[in-house]
């Protein structure tokens, strides 16, 4: 799911007073972001240990 859809679902569910679904959507979006950050950290650490090579981060890709 993309970020805009996640936020729209959260807002829609809050507006409909469906707080359980909003909480579920929020937790899912947060879990996705945390997992992505952890995966990027694993790649950076592995690269430093095994390759000693620079690794592009998501911030580097955004600037391209």
N, C-alpha and C positions, 0 to 999 in steps of 0.2 A: 504494500500500500504506500502511496506517496504521502508526503507530509501534509499537503493541502487537504487531502481526503480525510486523513486522521483528525485534523483540527475541525473540519466541517462536521464530521460525525460526532465529535465531542460536543461541539456547540449545539448541534441539532438535538442531541439527547438531553442536554441540560435544559434547552428551551422547552422540550416536551416533558420536563420533570422526570425523565427516565435516568435517574442518577446512577443506578446499577450498571446500565449499559455505558453511560459516560465514563464511569470509573474503569470499566473493562477496556474501553477504547483508549483511555489515557494510559493505563498500565501496559497495554500492547504496544502503543507508540513509544513509550519510554523504554520498554524491553528491547525493541528493535534498535533504538539509538544506542543503548548501552552495549548491545551485542556487536554492533558495527564498530564502536570505539574500541572494544576489547580485541576484536579481530585485527584492527589496524595496529594496536599496540603489540600484539603477538608477532605480526609481520616485521615491525620495526626491531623488536628485540631479537628475533631469529636472524634477521639480516645483519645486525651488529655482531652477533655471536659467530655466525657461520661465514658470512660473506665480507663483513666489514665494508659494506657498500651503502651509500645513501639510498633511502627509500622515499618515494613520493608519498606525501600525506594527502588527505582529502583537501586540506587548505591549499596545497601546491597545485592540485588539479583544478580547483576553483579559480585560481589566478591565471590559468592558461587560456 
